[in-house]
Amino acid sequence: MLRSVVGKSRKDRARGVEVFDVRVAGEDLVVISIPSDARALRDGLTRAEREITSGTLAGHSTAAIARLRGRSQRTIANQLASIYRKLGVSSRAELAARLFGEDDV
């Protein structure tokens, strides 16, 4: 449950991305809102891959995503590998940059 906002949202209006700094259960978190029509999400990702991508961008570990989805960590790791392959990236940082339209990471 969201308890308080730790600052204002930052928005990249050109790309439709919004970033919120929030505090949840005493932890400072960053929440990223990406429109469902974001470029990379249209690039042939399945619904499951889009959900895993969202979890990854939210900062969840592979284990946490596996728990949330009721799948094994190996399944999530395989799906992440598929996402990376489809989007031409090799890390979580590159994935985030790709979704935000940064081509030179």
A tleap script that builds the chain and sets N, CA, C and O, in Angstrom:
source leaprc.protein.ff14SB
mol = sequence {
  NMET LEU ARG SER VAL VAL GLY LYS SER ARG
  LYS ASP ARG ALA ARG GLY VAL GLU VAL PHE
  ASP VAL ARG VAL ALA GLY GLU ASP LEU VAL
  VAL ILE SER ILE PRO SER ASP ALA ARG ALA
  LEU ARG ASP GLY LEU THR ARG ALA GLU ARG
  GLU ILE THR SER GLY THR LEU ALA GLY HIE
  SER THR ALA ALA ILE ALA ARG LEU ARG GLY
  ARG SER GLN ARG THR ILE ALA ASN GLN LEU
  ALA SER ILE TYR ARG LYS LEU GLY VAL SER
  SER ARG ALA GLU LEU ALA ALA ARG LEU PHE
  GLY GLU ASP ASP CVAL
}
set mol.1.N position { 0.839 -1.175 0.000 }
set mol.1.CA position { 0.000 0.000 0.000 }
set mol.1.C position { 0.885 1.239 0.000 }
set mol.1.O position { 1.851 1.314 0.758 }
set mol.2.N position { 0.565 2.191 -0.829 }
set mol.2.CA position { 1.312 3.433 -0.901 }
set mol.2.C position { 1.020 4.280 0.325 }
set mol.2.O position { -0.135 4.603 0.603 }
set mol.3.N position { 2.045 4.632 1.042 }
set mol.3.CA position { 1.833 5.403 2.254 }
set mol.3.C position { 2.072 6.890 2.049 }
set mol.3.O position { 1.289 7.708 2.532 }
set mol.4.N position { 3.124 7.253 1.351 }
set mol.4.CA position { 3.362 8.670 1.110 }
set mol.4.C position { 4.257 8.844 -0.101 }
set mol.4.O position { 5.045 7.961 -0.437 }
set mol.5.N position { 4.132 9.969 -0.740 }
set mol.5.CA position { 4.980 10.281 -1.882 }
set mol.5.C position { 6.171 11.052 -1.360 }
set mol.5.O position { 6.017 11.998 -0.587 }
set mol.6.N position { 7.368 10.650 -1.783 }
set mol.6.CA position { 8.603 11.263 -1.317 }
set mol.6.C position { 9.075 12.280 -2.333 }
set mol.6.O position { 10.274 12.300 -2.609 }
set mol.7.N position { 8.298 13.071 -2.877 }
set mol.7.CA position { 8.726 14.029 -3.882 }
set mol.7.C position { 7.734 14.023 -5.026 }
set mol.7.O position { 6.746 13.289 -5.019 }
set mol.8.N position { 8.016 14.844 -5.991 }
set mol.8.CA position { 7.105 14.975 -7.118 }
set mol.8.C position { 7.447 13.979 -8.204 }
set mol.8.O position { 8.539 13.413 -8.234 }
set mol.9.N position { 6.500 13.778 -9.085 }
set mol.9.CA position { 6.771 12.904 -10.219 }
set mol.9.C position { 7.610 13.660 -11.230 }
set mol.9.O position { 7.553 14.887 -11.316 }
set mol.10.N position { 8.391 12.908 -11.995 }
set mol.10.CA position { 9.167 13.468 -13.092 }
set mol.10.C position { 8.559 12.901 -14.357 }
set mol.10.O position { 8.232 11.716 -14.412 }
set mol.11.N position { 8.405 13.723 -15.363 }
set mol.11.CA position { 7.739 13.272 -16.564 }
set mol.11.C position { 8.574 13.579 -17.792 }
set mol.11.O position { 9.114 14.676 -17.935 }
set mol.12.N position { 8.674 12.603 -18.671 }
set mol.12.CA position { 9.279 12.810 -19.977 }
set mol.12.C position { 8.106 12.832 -20.950 }
set mol.12.O position { 7.713 11.797 -21.488 }
set mol.13.N position { 7.562 14.005 -21.165 }
set mol.13.CA position { 6.334 14.130 -21.956 }
set mol.13.C position { 6.499 13.649 -23.384 }
set mol.13.O position { 5.549 13.132 -23.973 }
set mol.14.N position { 7.673 13.806 -23.946 }
set mol.14.CA position { 7.890 13.383 -25.333 }
set mol.14.C position { 7.715 11.880 -25.476 }
set mol.14.O position { 7.265 11.400 -26.516 }
set mol.15.N position { 8.064 11.148 -24.455 }
set mol.15.CA position { 7.961 9.684 -24.516 }
set mol.15.C position { 6.791 9.149 -23.704 }
set mol.15.O position { 6.508 7.953 -23.751 }
set mol.16.N position { 6.111 10.009 -22.965 }
set mol.16.CA position { 4.956 9.583 -22.183 }
set mol.16.C position { 5.305 8.803 -20.942 }
set mol.16.O position { 4.442 8.127 -20.382 }
set mol.17.N position { 6.546 8.875 -20.490 }
set mol.17.CA position { 7.000 8.129 -19.322 }
set mol.17.C position { 6.897 9.020 -18.092 }
set mol.17.O position { 7.227 10.204 -18.144 }
set mol.18.N position { 6.437 8.445 -16.987 }
set mol.18.CA position { 6.366 9.186 -15.734 }
set mol.18.C position { 7.056 8.382 -14.644 }
set mol.18.O position { 6.865 7.170 -14.546 }
set mol.19.N position { 7.857 9.053 -13.826 }
set mol.19.CA position { 8.614 8.406 -12.757 }
set mol.19.C position { 8.186 9.017 -11.431 }
set mol.19.O position { 8.151 10.239 -11.291 }
set mol.20.N position { 7.861 8.171 -10.457 }
set mol.20.CA position { 7.438 8.631 -9.141 }
set mol.20.C position { 8.406 8.117 -8.092 }
set mol.20.O position { 8.809 6.955 -8.129 }
set mol.21.N position { 8.781 8.979 -7.157 }
set mol.21.CA position { 9.529 8.553 -5.978 }
set mol.21.C position { 8.500 8.323 -4.888 }
set mol.21.O position { 7.744 9.237 -4.557 }
set mol.22.N position { 8.449 7.126 -4.322 }
set mol.22.CA position { 7.452 6.812 -3.297 }
set mol.22.C position { 8.109 6.121 -2.111 }
set mol.22.O position { 9.201 5.565 -2.226 }
set mol.23.N position { 7.442 6.164 -0.998 }
set mol.23.CA position { 7.879 5.448 0.197 }
set mol.23.C position { 6.797 4.429 0.524 }
set mol.23.O position { 5.637 4.787 0.730 }
set mol.24.N position { 7.182 3.163 0.570 }
set mol.24.CA position { 6.257 2.078 0.873 }
set mol.24.C position { 6.857 1.267 2.008 }
set mol.24.O position { 7.980 0.775 1.893 }
set mol.25.N position { 6.130 1.126 3.090 }
set mol.25.CA position { 6.572 0.343 4.241 }
set mol.25.C position { 7.985 0.734 4.667 }
set mol.25.O position { 8.812 -0.124 4.974 }
set mol.26.N position { 8.250 2.041 4.683 }
set mol.26.CA position { 9.551 2.527 5.124 }
set mol.26.C position { 10.663 2.432 4.096 }
set mol.26.O position { 11.805 2.777 4.401 }
set mol.27.N position { 10.367 1.978 2.896 }
set mol.27.CA position { 11.365 1.836 1.830 }
set mol.27.C position { 11.132 2.893 0.771 }
set mol.27.O position { 9.993 3.135 0.371 }
set mol.28.N position { 12.208 3.529 0.310 }
set mol.28.CA position { 12.113 4.462 -0.802 }
set mol.28.C position { 12.173 3.674 -2.103 }
set mol.28.O position { 13.096 2.887 -2.316 }
set mol.29.N position { 11.191 3.885 -2.969 }
set mol.29.CA position { 11.107 3.165 -4.232 }
set mol.29.C position { 10.917 4.143 -5.377 }
set mol.29.O position { 10.486 5.279 -5.181 }
set mol.30.N position { 11.242 3.685 -6.566 }
set mol.30.CA position { 10.968 4.439 -7.772 }
set mol.30.C position { 9.945 3.641 -8.566 }
set mol.30.O position { 10.149 2.455 -8.826 }
set mol.31.N position { 8.853 4.279 -8.952 }
set mol.31.CA position { 7.811 3.641 -9.744 }
set mol.31.C position { 7.821 4.301 -11.112 }
set mol.31.O position { 7.774 5.526 -11.223 }
set mol.32.N position { 7.882 3.480 -12.150 }
set mol.32.CA position { 7.939 3.983 -13.511 }
set mol.32.C position { 6.646 3.628 -14.217 }
set mol.32.O position { 6.232 2.468 -14.225 }
set mol.33.N position { 6.013 4.618 -14.806 }
set mol.33.CA position { 4.788 4.412 -15.569 }
set mol.33.C position { 5.111 4.580 -17.048 }
set mol.33.O position { 5.549 5.643 -17.488 }
set mol.34.N position { 4.886 3.511 -17.806 }
set mol.34.CA position { 5.164 3.525 -19.236 }
set mol.34.C position { 3.860 3.254 -19.958 }
set mol.34.O position { 3.169 2.289 -19.632 }
set mol.35.N position { 3.505 4.081 -20.930 }
set mol.35.CA position { 2.267 3.840 -21.663 }
set mol.35.C position { 2.291 2.475 -22.342 }
set mol.35.O position { 3.346 2.012 -22.778 }
set mol.36.N position { 1.144 1.842 -22.430 }
set mol.36.CA position { 1.090 0.499 -23.005 }
set mol.36.C position { 1.489 0.469 -24.466 }
set mol.36.O position { 1.802 -0.597 -24.998 }
set mol.37.N position { 1.485 1.620 -25.128 }
set mol.37.CA position { 1.885 1.631 -26.525 }
set mol.37.C position { 3.346 2.028 -26.705 }
set mol.37.O position { 3.759 2.362 -27.816 }
set mol.38.N position { 4.132 1.998 -25.633 }
set mol.38.CA position { 5.551 2.333 -25.743 }
set mol.38.C position { 6.201 1.470 -26.821 }
set mol.38.O position { 5.840 0.309 -27.011 }
set mol.39.N position { 7.150 2.052 -27.508 }
set mol.39.CA position { 7.768 1.420 -28.670 }
set mol.39.C position { 8.181 -0.041 -28.428 }
set mol.39.O position { 7.797 -0.923 -29.196 }
set mol.40.N position { 8.942 -0.296 -27.389 }
set mol.40.CA position { 9.454 -1.643 -27.167 }
set mol.40.C position { 8.351 -2.631 -26.821 }
set mol.40.O position { 8.467 -3.819 -27.121 }
set mol.41.N position { 7.284 -2.153 -26.194 }
set mol.41.CA position { 6.199 -3.063 -25.852 }
set mol.41.C position { 5.410 -3.483 -27.087 }
set mol.41.O position { 4.664 -4.461 -27.047 }
set mol.42.N position { 5.572 -2.753 -28.172 }
set mol.42.CA position { 4.914 -3.124 -29.428 }
set mol.42.C position { 5.777 -4.048 -30.267 }
set mol.42.O position { 5.320 -4.582 -31.278 }
set mol.43.N position { 7.006 -4.237 -29.860 }
set mol.43.CA position { 7.964 -4.978 -30.684 }
set mol.43.C position { 7.832 -6.491 -30.567 }
set mol.43.O position { 8.841 -7.195 -30.560 }
set mol.44.N position { 6.651 -6.986 -30.477 }
set mol.44.CA position { 6.458 -8.427 -30.511 }
set mol.44.C position { 6.577 -9.152 -29.190 }
set mol.44.O position { 6.757 -10.369 -29.175 }
set mol.45.N position { 6.481 -8.438 -28.076 }
set mol.45.CA position { 6.525 -9.115 -26.786 }
set mol.45.C position { 5.151 -9.713 -26.481 }
set mol.45.O position { 4.119 -9.119 -26.792 }
set mol.46.N position { 5.156 -10.892 -25.872 }
set mol.46.CA position { 3.904 -11.498 -25.442 }
set mol.46.C position { 3.388 -10.761 -24.212 }
set mol.46.O position { 4.096 -9.948 -23.617 }
set mol.47.N position { 2.162 -11.052 -23.845 }
set mol.47.CA position { 1.594 -10.429 -22.641 }
set mol.47.C position { 2.447 -10.774 -21.415 }
set mol.47.O position { 2.746 -9.898 -20.603 }
set mol.48.N position { 2.834 -12.030 -21.281 }
set mol.48.CA position { 3.670 -12.444 -20.149 }
set mol.48.C position { 4.997 -11.691 -20.159 }
set mol.48.O position { 5.474 -11.256 -19.111 }
set mol.49.N position { 5.593 -11.538 -21.340 }
set mol.49.CA position { 6.863 -10.817 -21.436 }
set mol.49.C position { 6.685 -9.346 -21.070 }
set mol.49.O position { 7.567 -8.755 -20.446 }
set mol.50.N position { 5.567 -8.757 -21.447 }
set mol.50.CA position { 5.299 -7.358 -21.062 }
set mol.50.C position { 5.165 -7.245 -19.548 }
set mol.50.O position { 5.669 -6.292 -18.953 }
set mol.51.N position { 4.494 -8.204 -18.919 }
set mol.51.CA position { 4.340 -8.180 -17.468 }
set mol.51.C position { 5.686 -8.359 -16.774 }
set mol.51.O position { 5.960 -7.698 -15.772 }
set mol.52.N position { 6.515 -9.234 -17.294 }
set mol.52.CA position { 7.845 -9.447 -16.720 }
set mol.52.C position { 8.702 -8.203 -16.916 }
set mol.52.O position { 9.458 -7.817 -16.024 }
set mol.53.N position { 8.585 -7.581 -18.078 }
set mol.53.CA position { 9.313 -6.339 -18.337 }
set mol.53.C position { 8.896 -5.275 -17.337 }
set mol.53.O position { 9.748 -4.567 -16.800 }
set mol.54.N position { 7.611 -5.149 -17.080 }
set mol.54.CA position { 7.119 -4.172 -16.108 }
set mol.54.C position { 7.685 -4.456 -14.715 }
set mol.54.O position { 8.114 -3.540 -14.013 }
set mol.55.N position { 7.682 -5.716 -14.328 }
set mol.55.CA position { 8.237 -6.095 -13.026 }
set mol.55.C position { 9.720 -5.788 -12.934 }
set mol.55.O position { 10.211 -5.333 -11.901 }
set mol.56.N position { 10.426 -6.042 -14.025 }
set mol.56.CA position { 11.862 -5.769 -14.072 }
set mol.56.C position { 12.114 -4.278 -13.932 }
set mol.56.O position { 12.983 -3.861 -13.165 }
set mol.57.N position { 11.354 -3.469 -14.674 }
set mol.57.CA position { 11.518 -2.019 -14.606 }
set mol.57.C position { 11.125 -1.458 -13.251 }
set mol.57.O position { 11.620 -0.410 -12.837 }
set mol.58.N position { 10.233 -2.159 -12.563 }
set mol.58.CA position { 9.835 -1.738 -11.220 }
set mol.58.C position { 10.897 -2.096 -10.189 }
set mol.58.O position { 10.774 -1.743 -9.017 }
set mol.59.N position { 11.948 -2.801 -10.629 }
set mol.59.CA position { 13.052 -3.131 -9.734 }
set mol.59.C position { 12.926 -4.465 -9.028 }
set mol.59.O position { 13.707 -4.761 -8.124 }
set mol.60.N position { 11.947 -5.283 -9.429 }
set mol.60.CA position { 11.785 -6.592 -8.798 }
set mol.60.C position { 12.869 -7.554 -9.274 }
set mol.60.O position { 13.273 -7.525 -10.436 }
set mol.61.N position { 13.322 -8.387 -8.381 }
set mol.61.CA position { 14.296 -9.420 -8.737 }
set mol.61.C position { 13.595 -10.537 -9.510 }
set mol.61.O position { 12.367 -10.621 -9.532 }
set mol.62.N position { 14.387 -11.377 -10.133 }
set mol.62.CA position { 13.838 -12.537 -10.836 }
set mol.62.C position { 13.025 -13.398 -9.874 }
set mol.62.O position { 11.949 -13.882 -10.224 }
set mol.63.N position { 13.540 -13.584 -8.667 }
set mol.63.CA position { 12.836 -14.394 -7.662 }
set mol.63.C position { 11.493 -13.763 -7.290 }
set mol.63.O position { 10.489 -14.463 -7.158 }
set mol.64.N position { 11.480 -12.443 -7.122 }
set mol.64.CA position { 10.235 -11.753 -6.754 }
set mol.64.C position { 9.206 -11.849 -7.886 }
set mol.64.O position { 8.021 -12.069 -7.636 }
set mol.65.N position { 9.663 -11.684 -9.119 }
set mol.65.CA position { 8.752 -11.799 -10.259 }
set mol.65.C position { 8.199 -13.219 -10.339 }
set mol.65.O position { 7.015 -13.415 -10.610 }
set mol.66.N position { 9.051 -14.196 -10.105 }
set mol.66.CA position { 8.611 -15.600 -10.129 }
set mol.66.C position { 7.528 -15.841 -9.077 }
set mol.66.O position { 6.515 -16.483 -9.356 }
set mol.67.N position { 7.746 -15.326 -7.877 }
set mol.67.CA position { 6.735 -15.476 -6.811 }
set mol.67.C position { 5.428 -14.797 -7.212 }
set mol.67.O position { 4.353 -15.377 -7.064 }
set mol.68.N position { 5.520 -13.572 -7.719 }
set mol.68.CA position { 4.316 -12.825 -8.101 }
set mol.68.C position { 3.533 -13.526 -9.208 }
set mol.68.O position { 2.303 -13.481 -9.230 }
set mol.69.N position { 4.247 -14.172 -10.124 }
set mol.69.CA position { 3.604 -14.815 -11.267 }
set mol.69.C position { 3.316 -16.299 -11.036 }
set mol.69.O position { 2.681 -16.943 -11.872 }
set mol.70.N position { 3.769 -16.836 -9.926 }
set mol.70.CA position { 3.543 -18.254 -9.656 }
set mol.70.C position { 4.320 -19.159 -10.596 }
set mol.70.O position { 3.840 -20.224 -10.985 }
set mol.71.N position { 5.514 -18.737 -10.955 }
set mol.71.CA position { 6.369 -19.490 -11.874 }
set mol.71.C position { 7.719 -19.724 -11.214 }
set mol.71.O position { 8.019 -19.133 -10.177 }
set mol.72.N position { 8.527 -20.579 -11.809 }
set mol.72.CA position { 9.865 -20.816 -11.275 }
set mol.72.C position { 10.798 -19.686 -11.698 }
set mol.72.O position { 10.547 -18.992 -12.683 }
set mol.73.N position { 11.867 -19.514 -10.943 }
set mol.73.CA position { 12.869 -18.511 -11.304 }
set mol.73.C position { 13.478 -18.821 -12.668 }
set mol.73.O position { 13.787 -17.907 -13.433 }
set mol.74.N position { 13.648 -20.091 -12.969 }
set mol.74.CA position { 14.218 -20.482 -14.263 }
set mol.74.C position { 13.300 -20.044 -15.413 }
set mol.74.O position { 13.777 -19.565 -16.443 }
set mol.75.N position { 11.992 -20.207 -15.235 }
set mol.75.CA position { 11.040 -19.778 -16.265 }
set mol.75.C position { 11.155 -18.282 -16.501 }
set mol.75.O position { 11.193 -17.831 -17.646 }
set mol.76.N position { 11.209 -17.512 -15.422 }
set mol.76.CA position { 11.320 -16.055 -15.547 }
set mol.76.C position { 12.648 -15.682 -16.197 }
set mol.76.O position { 12.694 -14.796 -17.050 }
set mol.77.N position { 13.718 -16.347 -15.804 }
set mol.77.CA position { 15.033 -16.075 -16.414 }
set mol.77.C position { 15.000 -16.379 -17.910 }
set mol.77.O position { 15.555 -15.624 -18.708 }
set mol.78.N position { 14.354 -17.476 -18.293 }
set mol.78.CA position { 14.230 -17.809 -19.719 }
set mol.78.C position { 13.404 -16.757 -20.458 }
set mol.78.O position { 13.742 -16.376 -21.579 }
set mol.79.N position { 12.327 -16.291 -19.837 }
set mol.79.CA position { 11.505 -15.267 -20.468 }
set mol.79.C position { 12.262 -13.941 -20.572 }
set mol.79.O position { 12.125 -13.227 -21.565 }
set mol.80.N position { 13.055 -13.609 -19.559 }
set mol.80.CA position { 13.890 -12.407 -19.637 }
set mol.80.C position { 14.894 -12.526 -20.782 }
set mol.80.O position { 15.130 -11.560 -21.508 }
set mol.81.N position { 15.484 -13.713 -20.940 }
set mol.81.CA position { 16.425 -13.926 -22.048 }
set mol.81.C position { 15.726 -13.721 -23.384 }
set mol.81.O position { 16.308 -13.149 -24.306 }
set mol.82.N position { 14.493 -14.177 -23.498 }
set mol.82.CA position { 13.716 -13.989 -24.718 }
set mol.82.C position { 13.427 -12.508 -24.965 }
set mol.82.O position { 13.512 -12.033 -26.097 }
set mol.83.N position { 13.089 -11.794 -23.910 }
set mol.83.CA position { 12.838 -10.346 -24.010 }
set mol.83.C position { 14.104 -9.644 -24.481 }
set mol.83.O position { 14.066 -8.833 -25.406 }
set mol.84.N position { 15.220 -9.960 -23.841 }
set mol.84.CA position { 16.500 -9.346 -24.220 }
set mol.84.C position { 16.806 -9.609 -25.696 }
set mol.84.O position { 17.215 -8.707 -26.427 }
set mol.85.N position { 16.605 -10.844 -26.115 }
set mol.85.CA position { 16.887 -11.233 -27.502 }
set mol.85.C position { 16.001 -10.443 -28.469 }
set mol.85.O position { 16.478 -9.910 -29.471 }
set mol.86.N position { 14.710 -10.376 -28.154 }
set mol.86.CA position { 13.765 -9.673 -29.032 }
set mol.86.C position { 14.074 -8.184 -29.137 }
set mol.86.O position { 13.899 -7.584 -30.198 }
set mol.87.N position { 14.531 -7.590 -28.041 }
set mol.87.CA position { 14.769 -6.154 -28.020 }
set mol.87.C position { 16.225 -5.786 -28.285 }
set mol.87.O position { 16.569 -4.606 -28.352 }
set mol.88.N position { 17.074 -6.794 -28.434 }
set mol.88.CA position { 18.472 -6.533 -28.741 }
set mol.88.C position { 19.246 -5.903 -27.601 }
set mol.88.O position { 20.092 -5.036 -27.821 }
set mol.89.N position { 18.956 -6.341 -26.374 }
set mol.89.CA position { 19.664 -5.824 -25.204 }
set mol.89.C position { 20.275 -6.994 -24.440 }
set mol.89.O position { 19.966 -8.153 -24.713 }
set mol.90.N position { 21.151 -6.679 -23.475 }
set mol.90.CA position { 21.784 -7.765 -22.724 }
set mol.90.C position { 21.771 -7.543 -21.215 }
set mol.90.O position { 22.424 -8.281 -20.477 }
set mol.91.N position { 21.035 -6.536 -20.750 }
set mol.91.CA position { 20.968 -6.295 -19.308 }
set mol.91.C position { 19.691 -5.527 -18.959 }
set mol.91.O position { 19.003 -4.992 -19.829 }
set mol.92.N position { 19.403 -5.495 -17.669 }
set mol.92.CA position { 18.239 -4.742 -17.194 }
set mol.92.C position { 18.401 -3.251 -17.489 }
set mol.92.O position { 17.434 -2.572 -17.835 }
set mol.93.N position { 19.620 -2.754 -17.351 }
set mol.93.CA position { 19.874 -1.332 -17.629 }
set mol.93.C position { 19.620 -1.023 -19.107 }
set mol.93.O position { 18.997 -0.013 -19.436 }
set mol.94.N position { 20.101 -1.891 -19.988 }
set mol.94.CA position { 19.865 -1.688 -21.419 }
set mol.94.C position { 18.383 -1.810 -21.752 }
set mol.94.O position { 17.880 -1.093 -22.617 }
set mol.95.N position { 17.683 -2.709 -21.072 }
set mol.95.CA position { 16.246 -2.866 -21.285 }
set mol.95.C position { 15.523 -1.559 -20.944 }
set mol.95.O position { 14.690 -1.085 -21.717 }
set mol.96.N position { 15.844 -0.985 -19.789 }
set mol.96.CA position { 15.214 0.280 -19.390 }
set mol.96.C position { 15.546 1.376 -20.394 }
set mol.96.O position { 14.669 2.148 -20.782 }
set mol.97.N position { 16.790 1.447 -20.811 }
set mol.97.CA position { 17.194 2.475 -21.782 }
set mol.97.C position { 16.456 2.288 -23.099 }
set mol.97.O position { 16.031 3.263 -23.719 }
set mol.98.N position { 16.304 1.049 -23.525 }
set mol.98.CA position { 15.600 0.768 -24.783 }
set mol.98.C position { 14.138 1.220 -24.700 }
set mol.98.O position { 13.604 1.807 -25.641 }
set mol.99.N position { 13.503 0.939 -23.561 }
set mol.99.CA position { 12.101 1.312 -23.391 }
set mol.99.C position { 11.926 2.822 -23.316 }
set mol.99.O position { 10.880 3.351 -23.693 }
set mol.100.N position { 12.937 3.506 -22.836 }
set mol.100.CA position { 12.865 4.964 -22.742 }
set mol.100.C position { 13.377 5.630 -24.009 }
set mol.100.O position { 13.412 6.858 -24.093 }
set mol.101.N position { 13.776 4.832 -24.999 }
set mol.101.CA position { 14.185 5.382 -26.281 }
set mol.101.C position { 15.625 5.822 -26.348 }
set mol.101.O position { 16.006 6.518 -27.289 }
set mol.102.N position { 16.438 5.442 -25.386 }
set mol.102.CA position { 17.855 5.790 -25.427 }
set mol.102.C position { 18.561 4.733 -26.264 }
set mol.102.O position { 18.657 3.577 -25.854 }
set mol.103.N position { 19.052 5.121 -27.427 }
set mol.103.CA position { 19.656 4.166 -28.342 }
set mol.103.C position { 21.135 3.945 -28.113 }
set mol.103.O position { 21.689 2.964 -28.609 }
set mol.104.N position { 21.789 4.821 -27.380 }
set mol.104.CA position { 23.240 4.740 -27.253 }
set mol.104.C position { 23.692 4.365 -25.860 }
set mol.104.O position { 24.466 5.095 -25.240 }
set mol.105.N position { 23.217 3.230 -25.356 }
set mol.105.CA position { 23.634 2.761 -24.027 }
set mol.105.C position { 24.804 1.834 -24.207 }
set mol.105.O position { 25.332 1.310 -23.226 }
savepdb mol mol.pdb
quit
